[in-house]
C-alpha cells in the first residue's frame, strides 16, 4: 500500500502561479521572494485592507499609551 499523501498545491496570492505546499518551498504561499515583497508593499500602502470599522479615529489626536 502506498501511504504517501498527495502534495497540496496553492495559488500564489500575487501572480497565481501554482506553489507546492512543502517544507522546501520557503516563500509559501508565495512562489518567490518577489511576490512576497509585492504583497507586503500592498499592505504597507493600504492597497490591501481588512474590512471593518476603524478602531481609532485618524482625525483625533491620540496620546501614546503609557505603561507603569
Secondary structure as UniProt FT lines:
FT   STRAND          9..11
FT   TURN            13..15
FT   STRAND          18..20
FT   TURN            23..24
FT   TURN            26..29
FT   HELIX           33..44
FT   TURN            45..46
FT   TURN            58..59
//
